[in-house]
Amino acid sequence: MSRSAPSVTPVPANERARAKRLYAKLESLYPDAHCALNYDGPFQLLIATILSAQCTDEAVNKATPALFAAYPTPAAMANADVADLERLVKTCGFYRTKAKNLLATANLLVDDFDGVVPRTIDQIIRLPGAARKTANVVLGNAYDINEGMVVDTHIGRQAVRLGLTTQTNTKNAKKIEPDLMARFSRDTWTKLAHLFIAHGRAICKAQRPKCDTCPLKRSCPKHGVDES
């Protein structure tokens, strides 16, 4: 087991059954839900995800084509001038810190992992700028490995609103993640994150959620959970 793996407490069968129905509803609503970051391979996804911290996916996608054209591999990026990296990622926010992290990550990939993005959470979180969320994004989308589940602001918010966690703080990703992992089948974790994000952007917004027209209204505790 990963040293960073959260403690998952089993939940009653009816909660898992409800989660399964909810997943089916989300999948029918957003069949094309997918990772919003543009990338080609694990290295590009890793870099794009590091850049996405406190930044929109749209802004990252605007910056990465030039970045990856200049530095397409870990070896190439490891030899970059940090000032040039800063120039290329300046629109992503906190660009000085991110540029330093990209340079350090590329060097660590070359020195410790033969230039290959590793396949475990414990190894990925060793990379500067890569936390557990980054690892879950890379493993799930680049390698089809469901070792954990992404919890961003959209997912945390909906987990609380839909009663899928014992937490009330929507930002407590560390504790929300195992609650979701306990309720949903492992093979759905990566897709589920995309489904929640799609629903959060379309309907279950942080401010002024469209509750009256929400297709999941009957599955929301606020309106009475549908267990049929």
C-alpha positions as CSV (number, residue, x, y, z in Angstrom):
1,M,0.0,0.0,0.0
2,S,1.1,3.5,-0.8
3,R,2.6,5.3,2.2
4,S,0.4,8.3,1.2
5,A,-2.8,6.3,0.8
6,P,-5.7,7.7,2.8
7,S,-7.5,5.5,5.3
8,V,-10.7,4.3,3.7
9,T,-13.6,3.3,6.0
10,P,-16.1,0.9,4.5
11,V,-19.6,2.3,4.1
12,P,-23.0,0.5,4.1
13,A,-24.2,-1.2,1.0
14,N,-27.0,1.2,0.5
15,E,-24.5,4.1,0.2
16,R,-22.5,2.3,-2.4
17,A,-25.7,1.5,-4.3
18,R,-26.7,5.1,-4.2
19,A,-23.3,6.2,-5.4
20,K,-23.6,3.7,-8.3
21,R,-26.9,5.2,-9.3
22,L,-25.5,8.7,-9.1
23,Y,-22.5,7.8,-11.2
24,A,-24.9,6.4,-13.9
25,K,-26.9,9.6,-13.9
26,L,-23.8,11.7,-14.3
27,E,-22.4,9.5,-17.0
28,S,-25.6,9.8,-19.0
29,L,-25.6,13.6,-18.6
30,Y,-21.9,14.1,-19.6
31,P,-20.8,11.1,-21.8
32,D,-18.0,13.1,-23.3
33,A,-16.5,14.3,-20.0
34,H,-12.7,14.2,-20.1
35,C,-9.5,15.8,-18.9
36,A,-9.6,19.5,-19.9
37,L,-5.9,19.8,-20.1
38,N,-4.3,19.3,-23.5
39,Y,-1.4,16.9,-23.4
40,D,0.5,14.2,-25.3
41,G,1.8,11.6,-22.9
42,P,2.5,11.4,-19.1
43,F,5.3,14.1,-19.1
44,Q,3.1,16.7,-20.7
45,L,0.2,15.9,-18.4
46,L,2.4,16.1,-15.4
47,I,3.8,19.5,-16.4
48,A,0.3,20.9,-17.3
49,T,-1.1,19.7,-14.0
50,I,1.7,21.4,-12.0
51,L,0.9,24.6,-14.0
52,S,-2.8,24.3,-13.3
53,A,-2.5,25.0,-9.6
54,Q,-4.5,28.2,-8.9
55,C,-4.9,28.6,-12.6
56,T,-7.6,27.8,-15.1
57,D,-7.2,24.9,-17.5
58,E,-7.8,27.4,-20.4
59,A,-4.8,29.5,-19.4
60,V,-2.6,26.4,-19.1
61,N,-3.7,25.2,-22.5
62,K,-2.7,28.5,-24.0
63,A,0.8,28.4,-22.5
64,T,1.8,24.7,-23.0
65,P,2.0,24.5,-26.8
66,A,5.0,26.9,-26.9
67,L,6.4,25.3,-23.7
68,F,6.3,21.8,-25.1
69,A,7.6,22.9,-28.5
70,A,10.7,24.3,-26.8
71,Y,11.1,21.6,-24.2
72,P,9.4,18.4,-25.4
73,T,11.1,15.9,-23.0
74,P,12.3,15.8,-19.4
75,A,15.9,15.9,-20.7
76,A,15.3,19.0,-22.7
77,M,13.5,20.8,-19.9
78,A,16.2,19.8,-17.4
79,N,18.7,21.9,-19.4
80,A,16.4,24.9,-19.7
81,D,17.2,28.4,-18.5
82,V,14.8,29.1,-15.7
83,A,14.3,32.6,-17.1
84,D,13.0,31.1,-20.3
85,L,10.7,28.8,-18.5
86,E,9.4,31.9,-16.6
87,R,8.7,33.6,-19.9
88,L,6.8,30.7,-21.2
89,V,4.6,30.1,-18.2
90,K,4.2,33.7,-17.1
91,T,0.4,33.7,-17.8
92,C,-0.2,30.8,-15.5
93,G,0.3,32.7,-12.2
94,F,3.0,32.2,-9.6
95,Y,5.2,31.7,-12.6
96,R,8.5,32.1,-10.9
97,T,7.8,29.3,-8.4
98,K,6.2,27.2,-11.1
99,A,9.2,27.6,-13.4
100,K,11.6,26.6,-10.7
101,N,9.4,23.5,-10.0
102,L,9.3,22.5,-13.6
103,L,13.1,22.7,-13.9
104,A,13.6,20.8,-10.6
105,T,11.0,18.2,-11.6
106,A,12.6,17.6,-15.0
107,N,16.0,17.1,-13.4
108,L,14.6,14.7,-10.9
109,L,12.9,12.7,-13.6
110,V,16.1,12.5,-15.5
111,D,18.3,11.7,-12.5
112,D,16.0,9.3,-10.5
113,F,13.5,7.9,-13.0
114,D,15.4,7.6,-16.3
115,G,13.3,10.4,-17.8
116,V,10.0,8.5,-17.3
117,V,7.1,9.8,-15.2
118,P,6.7,7.2,-12.4
119,R,3.6,5.2,-11.8
120,T,2.9,5.5,-8.1
121,I,1.7,8.3,-6.0
122,D,4.6,8.1,-3.5
123,Q,7.1,8.6,-6.4
124,I,5.2,11.4,-8.1
125,I,4.7,13.5,-5.0
126,R,8.5,13.6,-4.7
127,L,8.5,15.8,-7.7
128,P,8.6,19.6,-6.9
129,G,5.1,21.1,-7.4
130,A,3.4,17.8,-7.6
131,A,1.0,17.0,-4.7
132,R,-1.4,14.1,-4.4
133,K,-4.0,15.7,-6.7
134,T,-1.4,16.0,-9.4
135,A,-0.4,12.3,-8.9
136,N,-4.1,11.2,-9.2
137,V,-4.6,13.2,-12.4
138,V,-1.4,11.8,-14.0
139,L,-2.0,8.2,-12.9
140,G,-5.6,8.1,-13.8
141,N,-5.5,9.9,-17.2
142,A,-2.0,9.0,-18.5
143,Y,-1.6,5.5,-17.1
144,D,-5.2,4.4,-16.4
145,I,-4.2,3.7,-12.8
146,N,-6.8,4.4,-10.2
147,E,-4.7,4.6,-7.1
148,G,-6.7,7.6,-5.6
149,M,-9.3,10.1,-6.6
150,V,-8.9,13.7,-7.6
151,V,-10.6,16.2,-5.3
152,D,-10.7,19.8,-6.6
153,T,-13.0,22.6,-5.7
154,H,-15.8,21.3,-7.9
155,I,-15.6,17.8,-6.5
156,G,-15.3,18.8,-2.9
157,R,-18.3,21.1,-3.2
158,Q,-20.5,18.4,-4.7
159,A,-19.3,15.7,-2.4
160,V,-20.6,17.8,0.5
161,R,-23.8,19.0,-1.2
162,L,-24.7,15.5,-2.3
163,G,-24.0,13.9,1.1
164,L,-21.1,11.7,-0.3
165,T,-18.8,12.6,2.6
166,T,-19.0,13.0,6.3
167,Q,-17.2,16.3,5.9
168,T,-18.8,19.8,5.9
169,N,-15.7,21.7,4.8
170,T,-15.7,21.5,1.0
171,K,-11.9,22.2,0.9
172,N,-10.9,19.3,3.1
173,A,-9.7,17.2,0.1
174,K,-7.6,14.9,2.4
175,K,-10.7,13.6,4.1
176,I,-13.2,13.9,1.3
177,E,-11.1,11.7,-1.0
178,P,-11.3,8.5,1.1
179,D,-15.1,9.0,1.5
180,L,-15.5,9.1,-2.2
181,M,-13.2,6.1,-2.7
182,A,-15.3,4.1,-0.2
183,R,-18.5,4.8,-2.1
184,F,-17.6,4.5,-5.7
185,S,-16.1,1.6,-7.6
186,R,-12.3,1.9,-8.1
187,D,-12.6,1.6,-11.9
188,T,-14.8,4.8,-12.0
189,W,-12.6,7.1,-10.0
190,T,-10.9,8.9,-12.9
191,K,-14.0,9.3,-15.0
192,L,-16.0,10.3,-11.9
193,A,-13.7,13.3,-11.3
194,H,-14.4,14.5,-14.9
195,L,-18.1,14.0,-14.5
196,F,-18.2,16.0,-11.2
197,I,-16.2,18.8,-12.8
198,A,-18.5,18.9,-15.8
199,H,-21.6,19.1,-13.6
200,G,-19.9,21.6,-11.3
201,R,-19.2,23.9,-14.2
202,A,-22.6,23.5,-15.8
203,I,-25.1,23.3,-12.9
204,C,-23.7,22.9,-9.4
205,K,-21.8,26.1,-9.3
206,A,-20.1,27.5,-6.2
207,Q,-22.3,30.6,-6.4
208,R,-25.9,30.5,-7.5
209,P,-26.2,26.7,-8.3
210,K,-29.0,25.9,-10.7
211,C,-30.8,23.7,-8.2
212,D,-34.3,24.1,-9.7
213,T,-33.3,22.7,-13.0
214,C,-30.6,20.3,-11.8
215,P,-31.0,16.8,-13.2
216,L,-29.7,15.4,-9.9
217,K,-32.2,17.3,-7.8
218,R,-33.8,14.1,-6.5
219,S,-30.5,12.7,-5.5
220,C,-29.5,15.8,-3.5
221,P,-30.2,15.8,0.3
222,K,-31.2,19.4,0.1
223,H,-34.3,18.3,-1.9
224,G,-34.7,14.8,-0.5
225,V,-32.6,11.8,-1.5
226,D,-34.2,9.5,-4.1
227,E,-33.3,6.0,-3.0
228,S,-35.6,4.3,-5.6
